[in-house]
Amino acid sequence: MEQLGYRSSDLTQLIGYKSRVSEIFHKKRKLTIDMVRALSKKFNIPAEMLIQ
């Protein structure tokens, strides 16, 4: 995400705890539908891209 100008700490506002963001990046936790919606809206990308 840093390549896009965002840090993982920036995502805590959308996803929740910093540890949860880390778990998602390391594929230890899946995105919830609420997380998908928030990320889709924030980054203006289709939710389908995040679901894959």
C-alpha distance matrix in Angstrom:
0.0 3.8 5.3 5.3 6.7 5.3 5.9 7.0 10.3 9.6 9.5 12.8 14.6 14.0 14.2 16.4 16.7 14.2 15.8 15.3 11.5 11.9 14.5 12.5 9.8 13.0 14.8 17.5 17.3 17.1 15.9 19.0 20.3 19.7 16.0 15.8 17.9 15.9 12.5 14.6 16.3 13.5 11.6 15.1 14.6 17.4 17.3 18.7 15.5 14.0 17.4 17.7
3.8 0.0 3.8 5.2 5.0 4.9 5.2 7.9 10.4 10.1 11.2 14.2 15.9 16.1 16.6 18.3 18.2 15.3 17.2 17.4 13.7 13.7 16.8 15.4 12.5 15.3 17.7 20.2 20.3 20.5 19.4 22.4 23.7 22.9 19.2 19.3 21.1 18.7 15.6 17.7 19.0 15.8 14.0 17.5 17.6 20.6 20.9 22.3 19.0 17.8 21.2 21.4
5.3 3.8 0.0 3.8 5.5 7.3 8.8 11.4 14.0 13.2 14.1 17.4 18.8 18.5 19.2 21.3 21.5 18.8 20.6 20.4 16.6 16.6 19.4 17.5 14.5 17.2 19.2 22.1 22.3 22.1 21.0 24.0 25.0 24.5 20.9 20.3 22.1 20.1 16.7 18.1 19.5 16.6 14.1 17.1 16.9 20.0 20.8 21.9 18.4 17.8 21.4 21.1
5.3 5.2 3.8 0.0 3.8 5.6 8.5 11.1 13.4 11.6 12.3 15.9 16.7 16.2 17.4 19.9 20.7 18.5 20.6 20.0 16.2 17.1 19.7 17.4 15.0 18.2 19.8 22.6 22.1 21.4 19.7 22.4 22.9 22.1 18.7 18.0 19.3 17.2 13.9 15.1 16.1 13.1 10.6 13.6 13.8 17.2 18.3 19.8 16.5 16.1 19.8 20.0
6.7 5.0 5.5 3.8 0.0 3.8 6.9 10.2 11.6 9.7 11.6 14.8 15.3 15.7 17.3 19.2 19.8 17.4 20.1 19.9 16.2 17.2 20.3 18.5 16.2 19.5 21.4 23.8 23.3 22.9 21.1 23.6 24.2 22.9 19.6 19.5 20.4 17.8 14.9 16.6 17.0 13.5 11.9 15.1 16.1 19.7 20.5 22.5 19.5 18.6 22.3 23.0
5.3 4.9 7.3 5.6 3.8 0.0 3.8 6.7 8.1 6.2 7.8 11.1 11.9 12.3 13.7 15.4 16.0 13.7 16.5 16.3 12.6 13.9 17.0 15.4 13.4 16.8 18.7 20.8 20.1 19.9 18.0 20.4 21.3 19.9 16.4 16.9 18.0 15.1 12.4 14.8 15.3 11.8 10.8 14.5 15.4 18.7 18.8 21.0 18.3 16.8 20.3 21.3
5.9 5.2 8.8 8.5 6.9 3.8 0.0 3.8 5.3 5.3 7.1 9.5 11.3 12.2 12.8 13.8 13.6 10.8 13.4 13.9 10.4 11.1 14.5 13.7 11.6 14.7 17.1 18.7 18.4 18.8 17.5 20.0 21.6 20.1 16.5 17.6 19.1 16.2 13.8 16.8 17.5 14.1 13.6 17.4 18.0 20.9 20.5 22.6 19.8 17.8 21.0 22.0
7.0 7.9 11.4 11.1 10.2 6.7 3.8 0.0 3.8 5.3 5.3 7.0 9.8 10.4 10.0 10.9 10.3 7.5 9.8 10.1 6.7 7.6 11.0 10.3 8.9 11.9 14.2 15.4 14.9 15.7 14.5 17.1 19.1 17.7 14.1 15.6 17.5 14.8 12.7 16.0 17.1 14.2 14.1 17.9 18.1 20.4 19.3 21.4 18.9 16.3 19.1 20.4
10.3 10.4 14.0 13.4 11.6 8.1 5.3 3.8 0.0 3.8 5.3 5.4 7.9 9.9 9.9 9.7 9.0 6.4 9.8 10.7 8.1 9.5 12.9 12.8 12.0 14.8 17.0 17.6 16.8 17.8 16.4 18.3 20.2 18.2 15.0 17.1 18.5 15.3 13.9 17.5 17.9 14.7 15.5 19.2 20.0 22.5 21.3 23.8 21.7 18.9 21.7 23.3
9.6 10.1 13.2 11.6 9.7 6.2 5.3 5.3 3.8 0.0 3.8 5.5 6.3 8.0 9.4 10.1 10.7 9.2 12.7 12.6 9.7 11.9 15.0 14.0 13.4 16.7 18.4 19.4 18.1 18.3 16.2 17.9 19.1 16.9 13.7 15.5 16.3 12.9 11.5 14.8 14.7 11.3 12.3 16.0 17.3 20.0 19.2 22.0 20.0 17.6 20.6 22.5
9.5 11.2 14.1 12.3 11.6 7.8 7.1 5.3 5.3 3.8 0.0 3.8 5.2 5.3 6.0 7.6 8.9 8.0 11.0 9.9 7.0 10.0 12.4 10.9 11.0 14.4 15.6 16.5 14.8 14.7 12.5 14.1 15.5 13.4 10.1 12.0 13.2 10.0 8.6 12.3 12.8 9.9 11.0 14.6 15.3 17.5 16.2 18.9 17.2 14.4 17.2 19.3
12.8 14.2 17.4 15.9 14.8 11.1 9.5 7.0 5.4 5.5 3.8 0.0 3.8 5.3 5.0 4.6 5.6 5.6 8.9 8.2 6.6 9.7 11.9 11.4 12.3 15.1 16.3 16.4 14.5 15.0 13.0 14.0 15.8 13.4 10.6 13.4 14.4 11.3 11.0 14.7 14.9 12.5 14.3 17.6 18.4 20.2 18.5 21.2 19.9 16.8 19.0 21.4
14.6 15.9 18.8 16.7 15.3 11.9 11.3 9.8 7.9 6.3 5.2 3.8 0.0 3.8 5.9 6.0 8.2 9.2 12.5 11.4 10.1 13.4 15.4 14.4 15.4 18.5 19.3 19.5 17.2 17.1 14.4 14.7 15.7 12.7 10.5 13.3 13.3 9.7 10.3 13.7 13.0 10.6 13.2 16.2 17.6 19.6 18.1 21.3 20.3 17.5 19.8 22.5
14.0 16.1 18.5 16.2 15.7 12.3 12.2 10.4 9.9 8.0 5.3 5.3 3.8 0.0 3.8 6.0 9.3 10.5 13.0 10.9 9.5 13.2 14.4 12.6 14.1 17.4 17.5 17.9 15.3 14.4 11.3 11.5 12.2 9.3 6.9 9.5 9.6 6.1 6.9 10.4 10.1 8.4 11.0 13.6 14.6 16.2 14.4 17.6 16.9 14.0 16.2 19.1
14.2 16.6 19.2 17.4 17.3 13.7 12.8 10.0 9.9 9.4 6.0 5.0 5.9 3.8 0.0 3.8 6.8 8.4 10.1 7.4 6.7 10.5 11.1 9.6 11.7 14.5 14.5 14.5 11.7 11.3 8.7 9.1 10.8 8.5 5.7 9.0 10.3 7.9 8.2 11.8 12.5 11.3 13.2 15.9 16.1 17.1 14.7 17.4 16.8 13.4 15.0 17.8
16.4 18.3 21.3 19.9 19.2 15.4 13.8 10.9 9.7 10.1 7.6 4.6 6.0 6.0 3.8 0.0 3.8 6.6 8.4 6.6 7.3 10.6 11.4 11.2 13.3 15.7 16.0 15.2 12.7 13.2 11.3 11.4 13.5 11.0 9.0 12.6 13.6 11.1 11.9 15.4 15.8 14.4 16.6 19.3 19.8 20.8 18.4 21.1 20.5 17.0 18.4 21.2
16.7 18.2 21.5 20.7 19.8 16.0 13.6 10.3 9.0 10.7 8.9 5.6 8.2 9.3 6.8 3.8 0.0 3.8 5.3 5.2 6.6 8.8 10.0 11.0 12.8 14.5 15.5 14.2 12.5 14.0 13.0 13.7 16.4 14.3 12.1 15.5 17.0 14.6 14.8 18.5 19.1 17.4 19.2 22.2 22.5 23.7 21.3 23.7 22.7 19.1 20.5 22.9
14.2 15.3 18.8 18.5 17.4 13.7 10.8 7.5 6.4 9.2 8.0 5.6 9.2 10.5 8.4 6.6 3.8 0.0 3.8 5.4 5.2 6.4 8.7 10.0 10.8 12.5 14.3 13.6 12.7 14.6 13.9 15.5 18.3 16.6 13.7 16.6 18.5 15.9 15.3 19.0 19.9 17.7 18.9 22.3 22.4 24.0 21.9 24.1 22.5 19.1 20.9 22.8
15.8 17.2 20.6 20.6 20.1 16.5 13.4 9.8 9.8 12.7 11.0 8.9 12.5 13.0 10.1 8.4 5.3 3.8 0.0 3.8 5.4 5.0 6.2 8.7 9.9 10.5 12.2 10.7 10.4 13.0 13.3 15.1 18.4 17.3 14.5 17.3 19.7 17.7 17.1 20.7 22.1 20.2 21.1 24.4 24.0 25.2 22.7 24.4 23.0 19.4 20.6 22.3
15.3 17.4 20.4 20.0 19.9 16.3 13.9 10.1 10.7 12.6 9.9 8.2 11.4 10.9 7.4 6.6 5.2 5.4 3.8 0.0 3.8 5.3 5.0 6.3 8.7 9.8 10.4 9.1 7.5 9.6 9.6 11.3 14.6 13.7 11.1 13.8 16.4 14.8 14.3 17.7 19.3 18.0 18.9 21.9 21.3 22.1 19.4 21.1 19.9 16.2 17.2 19.1
11.5 13.7 16.6 16.2 16.2 12.6 10.4 6.7 8.1 9.7 7.0 6.6 10.1 9.5 6.7 7.3 6.6 5.2 5.4 3.8 0.0 3.8 5.5 5.2 6.3 8.7 9.9 9.9 8.8 10.1 9.5 11.9 14.8 13.9 10.5 12.7 15.3 13.4 12.1 15.6 17.3 15.5 16.0 19.2 18.7 19.9 17.7 19.4 17.8 14.3 16.0 17.7
11.9 13.7 16.6 17.1 17.2 13.9 11.1 7.6 9.5 11.9 10.0 9.7 13.4 13.2 10.5 10.6 8.8 6.4 5.0 5.3 3.8 0.0 3.8 5.4 5.1 6.2 8.5 8.5 8.9 11.1 11.7 14.5 17.7 17.3 13.9 15.8 18.7 17.0 15.3 18.6 20.6 18.7 18.8 22.0 21.2 22.4 20.3 21.6 19.6 16.3 17.8 18.8
14.5 16.8 19.4 19.7 20.3 17.0 14.5 11.0 12.9 15.0 12.4 11.9 15.4 14.4 11.1 11.4 10.0 8.7 6.2 5.0 5.5 3.8 0.0 3.8 5.5 5.1 6.0 4.9 5.4 8.3 9.9 12.7 16.1 16.3 13.4 15.1 18.4 17.4 16.0 19.0 21.3 20.1 20.1 23.0 21.7 22.3 19.8 20.6 19.0 15.6 16.3 17.3
12.5 15.4 17.5 17.4 18.5 15.4 13.7 10.3 12.8 14.0 10.9 11.4 14.4 12.6 9.6 11.2 11.0 10.0 8.7 6.3 5.2 5.4 3.8 0.0 3.8 5.4 5.0 5.9 4.9 6.0 7.0 10.3 13.4 13.9 10.7 11.8 15.3 14.6 12.8 15.5 18.2 17.2 16.9 19.6 18.1 18.6 16.1 16.9 15.2 11.8 12.7 13.8
9.8 12.5 14.5 15.0 16.2 13.4 11.6 8.9 12.0 13.4 11.0 12.3 15.4 14.1 11.7 13.3 12.8 10.8 9.9 8.7 6.3 5.1 5.5 3.8 0.0 3.8 5.5 7.7 8.2 9.2 10.0 13.6 16.3 16.8 13.2 13.8 17.2 16.2 13.7 16.4 19.1 17.5 16.7 19.6 18.1 19.1 17.2 17.8 15.4 12.5 14.1 14.4
13.0 15.3 17.2 18.2 19.5 16.8 14.7 11.9 14.8 16.7 14.4 15.1 18.5 17.4 14.5 15.7 14.5 12.5 10.5 9.8 8.7 6.2 5.1 5.4 3.8 0.0 3.8 5.6 7.8 9.8 11.9 15.3 18.4 19.2 16.0 16.7 20.2 19.5 17.3 19.8 22.6 21.3 20.4 23.2 21.4 22.1 20.0 20.2 17.9 15.0 16.0 15.8
14.8 17.7 19.2 19.8 21.4 18.7 17.1 14.2 17.0 18.4 15.6 16.3 19.3 17.5 14.5 16.0 15.5 14.3 12.2 10.4 9.9 8.5 6.0 5.0 5.5 3.8 0.0 3.8 5.5 6.8 9.5 12.9 16.0 17.4 14.6 14.9 18.6 18.6 16.5 18.7 21.8 21.1 20.2 22.6 20.4 20.5 18.0 17.8 16.0 13.0 13.2 13.0
17.5 20.2 22.1 22.6 23.8 20.8 18.7 15.4 17.6 19.4 16.5 16.4 19.5 17.9 14.5 15.2 14.2 13.6 10.7 9.1 9.9 8.5 4.9 5.9 7.7 5.6 3.8 0.0 3.8 6.9 10.1 12.8 16.3 17.6 15.1 16.1 19.7 19.7 18.2 20.6 23.5 22.8 22.6 25.0 23.1 22.9 20.1 20.1 18.8 15.6 15.3 15.7
17.3 20.3 22.3 22.1 23.3 20.1 18.4 14.9 16.8 18.1 14.8 14.5 17.2 15.3 11.7 12.7 12.5 12.7 10.4 7.5 8.8 8.9 5.4 4.9 8.2 7.8 5.5 3.8 0.0 3.8 6.7 9.1 12.7 13.9 11.7 13.0 16.4 16.5 15.5 17.9 20.6 20.3 20.4 22.6 20.9 20.5 17.4 17.8 17.0 13.5 13.0 14.2
17.1 20.5 22.1 21.4 22.9 19.9 18.8 15.7 17.8 18.3 14.7 15.0 17.1 14.4 11.3 13.2 14.0 14.6 13.0 9.6 10.1 11.1 8.3 6.0 9.2 9.8 6.8 6.9 3.8 0.0 3.8 6.4 9.6 11.4 9.5 9.9 13.5 14.3 13.3 15.1 18.1 18.3 18.3 20.0 18.0 17.2 14.0 14.2 13.8 10.3 9.4 11.0
15.9 19.4 21.0 19.7 21.1 18.0 17.5 14.5 16.4 16.2 12.5 13.0 14.4 11.3 8.7 11.3 13.0 13.9 13.3 9.6 9.5 11.7 9.9 7.0 10.0 11.9 9.5 10.1 6.7 3.8 0.0 3.8 6.6 8.0 5.8 6.3 9.8 10.5 9.8 11.7 14.4 14.9 15.2 16.8 15.1 14.4 11.1 12.2 12.0 8.3 8.0 10.6
19.0 22.4 24.0 22.4 23.6 20.4 20.0 17.1 18.3 17.9 14.1 14.0 14.7 11.5 9.1 11.4 13.7 15.5 15.1 11.3 11.9 14.5 12.7 10.3 13.6 15.3 12.9 12.8 9.1 6.4 3.8 0.0 3.8 5.4 5.1 6.3 8.7 10.0 10.6 12.1 14.3 15.4 16.4 17.5 16.2 15.1 11.4 12.9 13.7 10.3 9.4 12.6
20.3 23.7 25.0 22.9 24.2 21.3 21.6 19.1 20.2 19.1 15.5 15.8 15.7 12.2 10.8 13.5 16.4 18.3 18.4 14.6 14.8 17.7 16.1 13.4 16.3 18.4 16.0 16.3 12.7 9.6 6.6 3.8 0.0 3.8 5.4 5.0 6.2 8.7 9.9 10.4 12.3 14.2 15.4 15.7 14.4 12.8 9.1 10.9 12.6 9.8 8.7 12.4
19.7 22.9 24.5 22.1 22.9 19.9 20.1 17.7 18.2 16.9 13.4 13.4 12.7 9.3 8.5 11.0 14.3 16.6 17.3 13.7 13.9 17.3 16.3 13.9 16.8 19.2 17.4 17.6 13.9 11.4 8.0 5.4 3.8 0.0 3.8 5.4 5.1 6.2 8.6 9.8 10.7 12.3 14.3 14.9 14.6 13.7 10.5 13.2 14.5 11.6 11.6 15.3
16.0 19.2 20.9 18.7 19.6 16.4 16.5 14.1 15.0 13.7 10.1 10.6 10.5 6.9 5.7 9.0 12.1 13.7 14.5 11.1 10.5 13.9 13.4 10.7 13.2 16.0 14.6 15.1 11.7 9.5 5.8 5.1 5.4 3.8 0.0 3.8 5.4 5.1 6.1 8.3 9.9 10.5 12.0 13.5 13.0 12.9 9.8 12.6 12.8 9.5 10.4 13.8
15.8 19.3 20.3 18.0 19.5 16.9 17.6 15.6 17.1 15.5 12.0 13.4 13.3 9.5 9.0 12.6 15.5 16.6 17.3 13.8 12.7 15.8 15.1 11.8 13.8 16.7 14.9 16.1 13.0 9.9 6.3 6.3 5.0 5.4 3.8 0.0 3.8 5.5 5.2 5.9 8.5 9.9 10.5 11.3 10.0 9.3 6.1 8.8 9.3 6.4 7.4 10.9
17.9 21.1 22.1 19.3 20.4 18.0 19.1 17.5 18.5 16.3 13.2 14.4 13.3 9.6 10.3 13.6 17.0 18.5 19.7 16.4 15.3 18.7 18.4 15.3 17.2 20.2 18.6 19.7 16.4 13.5 9.8 8.7 6.2 5.1 5.4 3.8 0.0 3.8 5.6 5.1 6.1 8.6 10.1 10.1 9.8 9.1 6.5 10.0 11.2 9.2 10.2 13.8
15.9 18.7 20.1 17.2 17.8 15.1 16.2 14.8 15.3 12.9 10.0 11.3 9.7 6.1 7.9 11.1 14.6 15.9 17.7 14.8 13.4 17.0 17.4 14.6 16.2 19.5 18.6 19.7 16.5 14.3 10.5 10.0 8.7 6.2 5.1 5.5 3.8 0.0 3.8 5.5 5.2 6.1 8.6 9.7 10.4 11.1 9.2 12.8 13.1 10.8 12.7 16.0
12.5 15.6 16.7 13.9 14.9 12.4 13.8 12.7 13.9 11.5 8.6 11.0 10.3 6.9 8.2 11.9 14.8 15.3 17.1 14.3 12.1 15.3 16.0 12.8 13.7 17.3 16.5 18.2 15.5 13.3 9.8 10.6 9.9 8.6 6.1 5.2 5.6 3.8 0.0 3.8 5.4 5.1 6.0 7.9 8.0 9.3 8.0 11.3 10.5 8.3 11.1 13.8
14.6 17.7 18.1 15.1 16.6 14.8 16.8 16.0 17.5 14.8 12.3 14.7 13.7 10.4 11.8 15.4 18.5 19.0 20.7 17.7 15.6 18.6 19.0 15.5 16.4 19.8 18.7 20.6 17.9 15.1 11.7 12.1 10.4 9.8 8.3 5.9 5.1 5.5 3.8 0.0 3.8 5.6 5.5 5.4 5.0 5.9 5.3 8.9 8.7 7.7 10.3 12.9
16.3 19.0 19.5 16.1 17.0 15.3 17.5 17.1 17.9 14.7 12.8 14.9 13.0 10.1 12.5 15.8 19.1 19.9 22.1 19.3 17.3 20.6 21.3 18.2 19.1 22.6 21.8 23.5 20.6 18.1 14.4 14.3 12.3 10.7 9.9 8.5 6.1 5.2 5.4 3.8 0.0 3.8 5.7 5.0 7.0 8.4 8.5 12.2 12.3 11.5 13.9 16.7
13.5 15.8 16.6 13.1 13.5 11.8 14.1 14.2 14.7 11.3 9.9 12.5 10.6 8.4 11.3 14.4 17.4 17.7 20.2 18.0 15.5 18.7 20.1 17.2 17.5 21.3 21.1 22.8 20.3 18.3 14.9 15.4 14.2 12.3 10.5 9.9 8.6 6.1 5.1 5.6 3.8 0.0 3.8 5.7 8.1 10.7 10.9 14.4 13.6 12.4 15.4 17.9
11.6 14.0 14.1 10.6 11.9 10.8 13.6 14.1 15.5 12.3 11.0 14.3 13.2 11.0 13.2 16.6 19.2 18.9 21.1 18.9 16.0 18.8 20.1 16.9 16.7 20.4 20.2 22.6 20.4 18.3 15.2 16.4 15.4 14.3 12.0 10.5 10.1 8.6 6.0 5.5 5.7 3.8 0.0 3.8 5.5 8.9 10.0 12.9 11.3 10.9 14.4 16.2
15.1 17.5 17.1 13.6 15.1 14.5 17.4 17.9 19.2 16.0 14.6 17.6 16.2 13.6 15.9 19.3 22.2 22.3 24.4 21.9 19.2 22.0 23.0 19.6 19.6 23.2 22.6 25.0 22.6 20.0 16.8 17.5 15.7 14.9 13.5 11.3 10.1 9.7 7.9 5.4 5.0 5.7 3.8 0.0 3.8 6.8 9.0 11.8 10.9 11.5 14.5 16.3
14.6 17.6 16.9 13.8 16.1 15.4 18.0 18.1 20.0 17.3 15.3 18.4 17.6 14.6 16.1 19.8 22.5 22.4 24.0 21.3 18.7 21.2 21.7 18.1 18.1 21.4 20.4 23.1 20.9 18.0 15.1 16.2 14.4 14.6 13.0 10.0 9.8 10.4 8.0 5.0 7.0 8.1 5.5 3.8 0.0 3.8 6.4 8.4 7.3 8.5 11.4 12.8
17.4 20.6 20.0 17.2 19.7 18.7 20.9 20.4 22.5 20.0 17.5 20.2 19.6 16.2 17.1 20.8 23.7 24.0 25.2 22.1 19.9 22.4 22.3 18.6 19.1 22.1 20.5 22.9 20.5 17.2 14.4 15.1 12.8 13.7 12.9 9.3 9.1 11.1 9.3 5.9 8.4 10.7 8.9 6.8 3.8 0.0 3.8 5.3 5.7 7.5 9.3 10.9
17.3 20.9 20.8 18.3 20.5 18.8 20.5 19.3 21.3 19.2 16.2 18.5 18.1 14.4 14.7 18.4 21.3 21.9 22.7 19.4 17.7 20.3 19.8 16.1 17.2 20.0 18.0 20.1 17.4 14.0 11.1 11.4 9.1 10.5 9.8 6.1 6.5 9.2 8.0 5.3 8.5 10.9 10.0 9.0 6.4 3.8 0.0 3.8 5.3 5.3 6.4 9.0
18.7 22.3 21.9 19.8 22.5 21.0 22.6 21.4 23.8 22.0 18.9 21.2 21.3 17.6 17.4 21.1 23.7 24.1 24.4 21.1 19.4 21.6 20.6 16.9 17.8 20.2 17.8 20.1 17.8 14.2 12.2 12.9 10.9 13.2 12.6 8.8 10.0 12.8 11.3 8.9 12.2 14.4 12.9 11.8 8.4 5.3 3.8 0.0 3.8 5.4 5.0 6.4
15.5 19.0 18.4 16.5 19.5 18.3 19.8 18.9 21.7 20.0 17.2 19.9 20.3 16.9 16.8 20.5 22.7 22.5 23.0 19.9 17.8 19.6 19.0 15.2 15.4 17.9 16.0 18.8 17.0 13.8 12.0 13.7 12.6 14.5 12.8 9.3 11.2 13.1 10.5 8.7 12.3 13.6 11.3 10.9 7.3 5.7 5.3 3.8 0.0 3.8 5.6 5.7
14.0 17.8 17.8 16.1 18.6 16.8 17.8 16.3 18.9 17.6 14.4 16.8 17.5 14.0 13.4 17.0 19.1 19.1 19.4 16.2 14.3 16.3 15.6 11.8 12.5 15.0 13.0 15.6 13.5 10.3 8.3 10.3 9.8 11.6 9.5 6.4 9.2 10.8 8.3 7.7 11.5 12.4 10.9 11.5 8.5 7.5 5.3 5.4 3.8 0.0 3.8 5.6
17.4 21.2 21.4 19.8 22.3 20.3 21.0 19.1 21.7 20.6 17.2 19.0 19.8 16.2 15.0 18.4 20.5 20.9 20.6 17.2 16.0 17.8 16.3 12.7 14.1 16.0 13.2 15.3 13.0 9.4 8.0 9.4 8.7 11.6 10.4 7.4 10.2 12.7 11.1 10.3 13.9 15.4 14.4 14.5 11.4 9.3 6.4 5.0 5.6 3.8 0.0 3.8
17.7 21.4 21.1 20.0 23.0 21.3 22.0 20.4 23.3 22.5 19.3 21.4 22.5 19.1 17.8 21.2 22.9 22.8 22.3 19.1 17.7 18.8 17.3 13.8 14.4 15.8 13.0 15.7 14.2 11.0 10.6 12.6 12.4 15.3 13.8 10.9 13.8 16.0 13.8 12.9 16.7 17.9 16.2 16.3 12.8 10.9 9.0 6.4 5.7 5.6 3.8 0.0
